[in-house]
Amino acid sequence: MPSAEIITIGTEILLGEIVDTNTRYIARVLRGMGVDLYRTITIGDNTERIAEAIRDSMKHAEIVITTGGLGPTVDDPTREAVALAMGVDLEFREDLWEQVIATISRYGRKPSENQKRQAYTPKGSLGIKNPVGTAPCFIVESSWRNRAERSDSEDEAGVKESVVISLPGVPNEMEYILHESIVPYLQKRFDLNEIIKIKVLHCSGLGEGMIDEKIADLETLSNPTVGLAAHTGVVDIRIAAKAKNEIEADGMIAEIESQIHERLGEAVFGADEDKLEDAALNAVASRGWTLTGIESGLNGLLARKIPHTASIPDLNPESLMDALRLARAESKSDVALGVLLFSEERAAEMAMITPTAEKTHRITYGGPPRSLPYWSVNLALDWLRRQARDPKGD
C-alpha cells in the first residue's frame, strides 16, 4: 500500500494570515482510500525550498501532493519548484491555456498576459484541467533511485515509483479536482482496494496518563492502531483500522472498542461527534430529573452548556451553595449544579444538590490559566454525568 506526504505552499500560512484547511481535507480523503500519510509540511513561496521539500518527500512516499502556489503571479512558484525537483524544464500547454481562457471568459473578461503562466507545467507531466478555477493542475510520474538505500549487490535496490500531484490552494477548487480527477487516478495507478476507517472514543474523569496505563498494550498494535489525544478535561482514544471493506474495518474496530470499554468503564462517555454536555444532560434526563445551574467567573461558559443556568458574580463557596438552593427551589428542579472559578488560585469550587444530598468538590489545576474555565466546566459536567448514572447517586 502506498504512502503519502502533503506539502502546503504559501508564505501567508507561515505568517498566520490564513489557516490551512487543505491538509486536513486531503488527509481524510487519503485515509478513506487506505493510503498511509507519513508527514505534512508547510513551505513558504520559495522555489528552492519547495523543490528541496519535494525531493525529500519523494524519498519517503510514493505519493507527494502539493497544494497552493499555482496562481498567475511571480509569488506562485510551485510549477517552477516541481520542475526543478524533477530536473526538467517547463513547457507551454495549449490545451490548458484554452481552458484558462474559457474559464475567464465566463466572467466576461480576457486573460491578462501573466495568467499565461498558469498554462506552463513541468515537461512530460499529465495536465489536469480545472473546470472551477483558472489554475490548471498537473501530475508528474517519476522513477528515481535512492542511492543511500542501494546495496552493493543489488543494482535496482532503492528504485521507487513516485508521483507528484500539484493542486490549487483555493479550497473549493482543490476539493473538486481532488475528487473528480485525483482520486480516480490514484485508485487506478496504485490499485487501491483498501480503506482506513477511524472511530474516536471520548473519555472524561481519567487523565491521559492513567488511560495510557490501562490500554498501553493496545497502543502497540499495528492494525488497528490505537492512539491518545488529550484535550481540556477530555481524552480522545483513536482507533484506526485498515481493511478491504467497511464491514471488515467495523469488525476490527468493534473488537478493540469492546476491550477499551471493559478496561475504562464509565470513563468512556461517547464516540465521534458525541459531546460531554449531551452525555451529561442525557444521563440527567434518563433519571427523569430536571436541572438548573449557577456559575460564577465563567463568563457564561457553563450557561452555554446547560440550559437554565444563571451567572452570578462575586460568589464564595458558602454563597454558591445558598444561591444553588434558592435556584433549585424557585425552578422546582430536582438537581442543581454550581461552578465557582478562582482564577488567581487556578481552582474551582463545584457544588451539586440532588434529590437526597448536597455535595461540594474543590479542584485545582496546573495547566495554562486560559484553559481553567473549560477544564472546570468539563469536570463539572462529568461529575453530573456520573452522579446521574450512579444508582446510588440520588
C-alpha positions as CSV (number, residue, x, y, z in Angstrom):
1,M,0.0,0.0,0.0
2,P,1.5,3.4,-1.0
3,S,2.4,6.1,1.5
4,A,1.9,9.9,1.0
5,E,3.1,13.2,2.1
6,I,1.4,16.6,1.8
7,I,3.2,19.9,1.1
8,T,1.2,23.0,1.7
9,I,2.7,26.0,-0.1
10,G,2.2,29.7,1.0
11,T,4.0,32.3,3.0
12,E,0.7,33.6,4.2
13,I,0.2,30.3,6.1
14,L,3.6,30.6,7.8
15,L,2.7,34.2,8.8
16,G,-0.5,33.1,10.3
17,E,-2.6,35.2,8.0
18,I,-4.7,32.3,6.8
19,V,-5.5,28.8,8.3
20,D,-4.5,25.7,6.3
21,T,-7.6,23.6,5.9
22,N,-6.5,21.8,2.8
23,T,-4.1,19.5,4.6
24,R,-6.8,18.1,6.8
25,Y,-9.2,17.7,3.9
26,I,-6.6,15.8,1.7
27,A,-5.6,13.7,4.7
28,R,-9.1,12.5,5.3
29,V,-9.6,11.6,1.6
30,L,-6.3,9.7,1.6
31,R,-7.3,7.9,4.8
32,G,-10.6,6.8,3.2
33,M,-8.6,5.3,0.3
34,G,-6.3,3.3,2.6
35,V,-3.2,5.5,1.9
36,D,-0.8,6.0,4.9
37,L,0.0,9.6,5.4
38,Y,3.5,9.9,6.9
39,R,4.1,13.6,7.1
40,T,2.7,17.1,6.2
41,I,4.8,20.1,5.6
42,T,4.2,23.8,5.1
43,I,6.7,25.8,2.9
44,G,6.8,29.5,2.0
45,D,6.8,30.8,-1.5
46,N,10.4,30.0,-2.3
47,T,11.2,27.8,-5.3
48,E,14.4,26.3,-4.0
49,R,12.9,25.3,-0.6
50,I,9.8,23.9,-2.2
51,A,11.9,21.8,-4.6
52,E,14.1,20.6,-1.7
53,A,10.9,19.6,0.2
54,I,9.5,17.7,-2.8
55,R,12.8,15.8,-3.3
56,D,12.9,14.9,0.3
57,S,9.3,13.7,0.4
58,M,9.9,11.5,-2.7
59,K,12.5,9.6,-0.6
60,H,9.8,8.6,1.8
61,A,6.5,8.4,-0.1
62,E,5.1,7.2,-3.4
63,I,2.5,10.0,-3.4
64,V,3.5,13.6,-2.9
65,I,0.7,16.1,-3.0
66,T,1.3,19.9,-3.1
67,T,-1.4,22.4,-2.7
68,G,-1.1,26.1,-3.4
69,G,1.3,28.3,-5.5
70,L,-0.4,27.7,-8.9
71,G,-1.7,31.3,-9.4
72,P,-0.5,33.6,-12.1
73,T,1.8,35.9,-10.1
74,V,5.5,35.8,-9.5
75,D,5.0,34.6,-5.9
76,D,3.3,31.4,-7.2
77,P,6.4,29.2,-7.6
78,T,5.0,25.7,-7.5
79,R,5.3,25.0,-11.2
80,E,9.0,26.0,-11.2
81,A,9.7,24.2,-8.0
82,V,8.3,20.9,-9.2
83,A,10.2,21.2,-12.5
84,L,13.4,22.0,-10.5
85,A,12.9,19.0,-8.2
86,M,12.4,16.7,-11.3
87,G,15.2,18.1,-13.3
88,V,13.1,19.2,-16.2
89,D,12.0,22.4,-17.9
90,L,8.6,23.9,-18.0
91,E,6.6,23.6,-21.2
92,F,3.6,25.6,-22.5
93,R,0.4,23.6,-22.8
94,E,-2.0,25.0,-25.4
95,D,-4.9,22.8,-24.1
96,L,-4.5,24.2,-20.6
97,W,-4.3,27.7,-21.9
98,E,-7.5,27.3,-23.8
99,Q,-9.1,26.1,-20.5
100,V,-7.8,29.2,-18.7
101,I,-9.3,31.5,-21.5
102,A,-12.6,29.7,-21.3
103,T,-12.9,30.0,-17.6
104,I,-12.0,33.7,-17.5
105,S,-14.4,34.4,-20.4
106,R,-17.3,33.2,-18.3
107,Y,-16.8,36.4,-16.3
108,G,-16.9,38.5,-19.5
109,R,-13.1,39.2,-19.3
110,K,-10.0,38.4,-21.3
111,P,-7.0,36.8,-19.6
112,S,-4.0,39.1,-18.8
113,E,-0.6,38.2,-20.1
114,N,0.7,37.0,-16.7
115,Q,-2.1,34.4,-16.5
116,K,-0.4,32.6,-19.3
117,R,2.0,31.4,-16.7
118,Q,-0.7,29.0,-15.5
119,A,-0.6,27.0,-18.7
120,Y,3.0,26.0,-18.1
121,T,3.7,22.6,-16.5
122,P,6.8,20.5,-15.9
123,K,7.8,18.8,-19.2
124,G,6.2,15.4,-19.6
125,S,3.6,15.9,-16.8
126,L,0.0,15.0,-17.1
127,G,-2.1,18.1,-17.3
128,I,-5.3,18.2,-15.2
129,K,-7.9,20.8,-16.2
130,N,-9.6,22.9,-13.6
131,P,-13.2,23.5,-14.6
132,V,-14.0,25.5,-11.4
133,G,-11.0,27.9,-11.5
134,T,-8.1,29.4,-13.5
135,A,-5.3,27.3,-12.1
136,P,-4.7,24.0,-14.1
137,C,-3.1,21.2,-12.2
138,F,-0.6,18.5,-13.1
139,I,0.8,15.1,-12.2
140,V,4.5,14.2,-12.6
141,E,5.3,10.5,-12.7
142,S,8.8,9.6,-11.9
143,S,11.2,6.7,-11.3
144,W,14.2,7.6,-9.2
145,R,17.0,5.8,-7.4
146,N,17.7,6.5,-3.7
147,R,21.5,5.8,-3.7
148,A,21.7,5.8,0.1
149,E,19.4,2.7,0.1
150,R,21.1,0.9,-2.8
151,S,23.2,-2.1,-1.8
152,D,26.4,-3.2,-3.5
153,S,24.9,-6.5,-4.6
154,E,21.6,-5.2,-6.0
155,D,21.7,-2.5,-8.7
156,E,18.0,-2.0,-8.6
157,A,17.7,-1.6,-4.8
158,G,16.2,1.8,-3.8
159,V,14.3,2.4,-7.0
160,K,10.9,3.9,-6.2
161,E,8.0,4.9,-8.4
162,S,6.6,8.2,-7.2
163,V,4.0,10.7,-8.4
164,V,4.0,14.4,-7.5
165,I,0.5,15.9,-7.7
166,S,0.1,19.7,-7.7
167,L,-3.3,21.1,-6.7
168,P,-4.6,24.6,-6.3
169,G,-4.6,26.3,-2.9
170,V,-8.2,27.6,-3.1
171,P,-10.1,25.1,-1.0
172,N,-13.2,24.6,-3.2
173,E,-11.1,24.2,-6.3
174,M,-8.8,21.8,-4.6
175,E,-11.6,19.7,-3.3
176,Y,-13.4,19.5,-6.6
177,I,-10.3,18.4,-8.6
178,L,-9.2,16.0,-5.8
179,H,-12.5,14.1,-6.1
180,E,-13.1,14.4,-9.8
181,S,-9.6,13.7,-11.1
182,I,-7.0,12.7,-8.5
183,V,-8.9,10.1,-6.6
184,P,-9.7,8.0,-9.7
185,Y,-6.1,8.4,-10.9
186,L,-4.7,7.2,-7.6
187,Q,-7.1,4.3,-7.4
188,K,-6.0,3.1,-10.9
189,R,-2.3,4.0,-10.6
190,F,-1.8,2.2,-7.3
191,D,-4.6,-0.4,-7.4
192,L,-6.1,0.9,-4.2
193,N,-8.5,-1.6,-2.8
194,E,-8.3,-0.9,0.9
195,I,-9.9,1.7,3.2
196,I,-8.8,3.2,6.6
197,K,-11.7,3.7,9.0
198,I,-11.5,5.6,12.2
199,K,-13.5,5.7,15.4
200,V,-12.8,8.2,18.2
201,L,-13.9,7.4,21.8
202,H,-14.3,10.3,24.2
203,C,-13.3,9.9,27.9
204,S,-13.6,12.1,30.9
205,G,-12.8,11.6,34.6
206,L,-9.4,9.9,33.9
207,G,-6.2,11.7,32.9
208,E,-4.2,10.8,29.8
209,G,-1.5,9.0,31.9
210,M,-4.0,6.8,33.7
211,I,-5.7,5.9,30.5
212,D,-2.4,5.1,28.9
213,E,-1.6,2.7,31.8
214,K,-4.8,0.8,31.3
215,I,-4.6,0.4,27.5
216,A,-0.9,0.6,26.8
217,D,-0.7,-2.8,25.1
218,L,-3.4,-1.7,22.7
219,E,-1.4,1.3,21.7
220,T,1.4,-1.1,20.4
221,L,-0.9,-2.8,17.8
222,S,-0.2,-2.3,14.1
223,N,-3.7,-2.8,12.8
224,P,-5.9,-1.5,14.2
225,T,-3.8,1.3,15.6
226,V,-4.8,3.0,18.9
227,G,-3.7,6.5,19.9
228,L,-4.4,9.1,22.6
229,A,-5.1,12.8,22.3
230,A,-5.6,14.9,25.4
231,H,-7.9,17.9,25.5
232,T,-9.1,20.1,28.3
233,G,-10.8,17.7,30.7
234,V,-11.4,15.2,27.9
235,V,-9.2,12.5,26.4
236,D,-9.8,11.0,23.0
237,I,-8.9,7.5,22.0
238,R,-8.5,7.0,18.3
239,I,-9.0,3.5,16.8
240,A,-7.9,3.3,13.1
241,A,-8.4,0.1,11.1
242,K,-7.2,-0.7,7.6
243,A,-9.2,-3.3,5.8
244,K,-10.6,-4.5,2.4
245,N,-14.0,-3.1,3.1
246,E,-16.1,-1.1,5.6
247,I,-17.6,-4.2,7.2
248,E,-14.2,-5.8,7.9
249,A,-12.9,-2.5,9.3
250,D,-16.0,-2.1,11.6
251,G,-15.4,-5.6,13.0
252,M,-11.8,-4.8,13.8
253,I,-12.7,-1.6,15.5
254,A,-15.5,-3.2,17.4
255,E,-13.2,-5.7,19.0
256,I,-10.8,-3.1,20.2
257,E,-13.6,-0.8,21.3
258,S,-15.1,-3.6,23.5
259,Q,-11.7,-4.0,25.3
260,I,-11.5,-0.3,25.9
261,H,-15.0,-0.1,27.4
262,E,-14.2,-3.1,29.6
263,R,-11.0,-1.5,30.9
264,L,-12.2,2.1,31.3
265,G,-15.8,1.6,32.2
266,E,-17.9,4.7,32.5
267,A,-15.0,7.0,31.8
268,V,-16.0,6.5,28.1
269,F,-18.9,8.8,27.5
270,G,-19.3,8.8,23.8
271,A,-17.8,8.5,20.3
272,D,-17.0,10.6,17.2
273,E,-19.4,13.6,17.3
274,D,-20.8,13.0,20.8
275,K,-20.3,15.8,23.3
276,L,-19.8,15.7,27.0
277,E,-22.6,18.1,27.8
278,D,-25.0,15.9,25.8
279,A,-23.9,12.9,27.7
280,A,-24.5,14.7,31.0
281,L,-27.9,16.0,30.0
282,N,-29.0,12.7,28.6
283,A,-28.0,11.0,31.9
284,V,-30.0,13.5,33.8
285,A,-33.0,13.0,31.6
286,S,-32.8,9.3,31.9
287,R,-33.4,9.6,35.6
288,G,-36.4,11.8,35.0
289,W,-34.7,14.7,36.7
290,T,-35.0,18.4,35.9
291,L,-31.9,20.6,36.2
292,T,-30.8,24.1,37.0
293,G,-27.4,25.7,37.3
294,I,-25.3,28.6,38.8
295,E,-22.0,29.8,37.6
296,S,-19.6,32.5,38.7
297,G,-16.4,33.7,37.0
298,L,-17.0,31.6,33.8
299,N,-18.4,34.3,31.5
300,G,-21.4,32.2,30.5
301,L,-19.4,29.1,29.6
302,L,-21.5,26.7,31.8
303,A,-24.7,28.5,30.7
304,R,-23.9,27.7,27.1
305,K,-23.7,24.0,28.0
306,I,-26.6,23.7,30.4
307,P,-30.0,25.4,30.0
308,H,-31.4,27.4,32.8
309,T,-28.0,28.4,34.3
310,A,-27.7,31.8,35.9
311,S,-24.4,33.7,36.0
312,I,-23.9,35.4,39.4
313,P,-20.7,37.4,40.1
314,D,-18.7,37.6,43.4
315,L,-19.8,34.3,44.9
316,N,-17.8,32.4,47.5
317,P,-18.2,28.7,48.4
318,E,-20.8,29.4,51.1
319,S,-22.9,31.8,49.0
320,L,-22.6,29.4,46.0
321,M,-24.5,26.7,47.9
322,D,-27.0,29.3,49.1
323,A,-27.6,30.5,45.5
324,L,-27.9,26.9,44.4
325,R,-30.6,26.1,47.0
326,L,-32.5,29.2,46.0
327,A,-32.3,28.5,42.3
328,R,-33.4,24.9,42.8
329,A,-36.4,25.9,44.9
330,E,-37.5,28.7,42.6
331,S,-37.3,26.5,39.5
332,K,-38.6,23.4,41.3
333,S,-35.7,21.4,39.8
334,D,-34.6,18.0,41.0
335,V,-30.9,18.8,40.6
336,A,-28.8,21.9,40.8
337,L,-25.2,22.2,39.6
338,G,-22.9,25.1,40.5
339,V,-19.3,26.1,39.5
340,L,-17.3,28.9,41.0
341,L,-14.0,29.8,39.5
342,F,-10.9,31.1,41.4
343,S,-8.7,32.3,38.6
344,E,-5.8,33.5,40.7
345,E,-5.7,30.3,42.7
346,R,-6.2,28.2,39.5
347,A,-9.0,26.4,41.3
348,A,-12.7,25.9,41.1
349,E,-15.4,25.1,43.7
350,M,-18.2,22.7,42.4
351,A,-21.4,22.1,44.2
352,M,-24.4,19.9,43.5
353,I,-27.8,19.3,45.0
354,T,-29.6,16.0,44.2
355,P,-33.0,14.9,45.5
356,T,-31.4,13.5,48.6
357,A,-28.0,15.2,49.2
358,E,-25.8,18.3,49.0
359,K,-22.3,17.8,47.8
360,T,-19.2,20.0,47.2
361,H,-16.0,19.4,45.5
362,R,-12.9,21.6,45.1
363,I,-10.5,21.1,42.2
364,T,-7.1,22.6,41.4
365,Y,-5.5,23.0,38.0
366,G,-1.9,23.0,36.9
367,G,-2.3,23.9,33.2
368,P,-2.5,27.1,31.2
369,P,-4.7,29.7,33.0
370,R,-6.8,30.4,29.9
371,S,-7.8,26.7,29.9
372,L,-9.0,26.7,33.5
373,P,-12.7,27.6,32.7
374,Y,-13.0,24.9,30.1
375,W,-11.4,22.3,32.3
376,S,-13.6,23.2,35.3
377,V,-16.8,23.1,33.2
378,N,-15.9,19.7,31.7
379,L,-15.1,18.2,35.1
380,A,-18.4,19.6,36.4
381,L,-20.3,18.0,33.5
382,D,-18.5,14.7,34.1
383,W,-19.4,14.9,37.8
384,L,-23.0,15.5,36.9
385,R,-23.0,12.6,34.3
386,R,-21.6,10.2,36.8
387,Q,-24.0,11.2,39.6
388,A,-26.9,10.7,37.3
389,R,-25.7,7.3,36.1
390,D,-25.0,6.1,39.6
391,P,-28.0,4.2,41.0
392,K,-26.8,5.4,44.5
393,G,-26.2,9.0,43.2
394,D,-29.6,10.4,44.2
